[in-house]
């Protein structure tokens, strides 16, 4: 499966970051909100659409659940971690180039 790099959406990037520890859907929503200091809030439809896509790409996996439990937990896979790391490098490049041209952080 090719891993050529494409820019990740902010939502997908935060979902991948949130799944370095297994979480269920509502936990992912909370973690993304926490990581983004409240700036990114995922609606259920957006989250579950993204989770299905990430499962298809094998960037995350669903953990075996308890019997009779509707709460499915997810975790990042090695491929998903590779994609998150590539995105981090891309974002660092954007920041570095922006600082060279626009200037550094306010002092």
C-alpha positions in Angstrom: 0.0 0.0 0.0 1.6 3.3 -1.0 2.3 5.8 1.6 3.0 8.9 -0.6 2.5 11.9 1.5 -0.7 14.0 1.2 -1.6 16.8 3.5 -3.9 15.6 6.2 -6.9 17.6 7.3 -6.7 19.1 10.7 -9.5 16.8 11.9 -7.7 13.6 10.7 -4.4 14.8 12.2 -6.0 15.3 15.6 -7.9 12.0 15.4 -4.6 10.2 14.7 -2.9 12.0 17.6 -5.8 11.2 19.9 -5.4 7.4 19.2 -1.9 6.9 20.4 -3.9 5.5 23.4 -7.1 3.5 22.6 -10.3 5.5 22.8 -13.9 5.2 21.8 -15.7 7.7 19.6 -16.8 10.1 22.4 -13.4 9.9 24.0 -11.8 10.9 20.6 -14.2 13.9 20.3 -13.2 15.0 23.8 -9.4 14.4 23.2 -9.5 16.4 20.0 -11.3 19.3 21.7 -8.7 19.2 24.5 -5.7 19.0 22.2 -6.9 21.9 20.1 -7.8 24.0 23.2 -11.4 24.0 22.2 -10.7 25.2 18.6 -11.6 21.9 16.9 -14.9 20.3 17.8 -15.8 17.2 15.8 -19.5 16.4 15.1 -20.4 12.7 15.4 -21.0 12.4 11.6 -17.6 13.9 10.8 -15.9 11.7 13.3 -17.5 8.4 12.2 -17.0 9.2 8.6 -13.3 9.9 9.2 -13.0 6.8 11.4 -14.4 4.6 8.5 -11.9 6.2 6.1 -9.0 5.7 8.5 -10.0 2.1 9.0 -10.1 1.5 5.3 -6.7 3.0 4.9 -5.5 0.9 7.8 -4.2 4.0 9.6 -6.3 2.9 12.7 -7.7 -0.4 13.9 -10.8 -1.2 15.9 -10.1 -3.2 19.1 -12.1 -6.3 19.9 -15.0 -5.1 22.1 -16.7 -6.6 25.0 -19.8 -8.6 24.3 -23.0 -6.6 24.2 -21.0 -3.3 24.2 -21.7 -0.7 21.6 -18.6 1.3 22.5 -16.0 0.4 20.0 -12.4 1.4 20.8 -9.9 2.4 18.2 -6.1 2.8 18.1 -3.5 4.1 15.7 -1.6 1.5 13.6 2.1 1.7 12.6 1.0 3.0 9.2 -1.1 5.7 10.9 1.8 6.7 13.1 4.0 7.0 10.1 1.4 9.2 8.4 1.1 11.4 11.5 4.9 11.7 11.7 5.1 12.7 8.0 2.4 15.4 8.6 4.3 16.7 11.6 7.4 17.1 9.4 5.3 18.9 6.7 3.9 21.3 9.3 7.3 22.0 10.7 8.5 22.9 7.2 5.5 25.2 6.8 6.3 26.9 10.1 10.0 27.2 9.3 9.4 28.7 5.9 6.8 31.1 7.2 9.1 32.3 10.0 11.9 32.9 7.4 9.6 35.1 5.3 7.1 36.6 7.8 9.3 36.6 10.9 9.4 34.7 14.1 6.9 34.6 17.0 6.0 37.8 18.7 8.4 38.7 21.4 
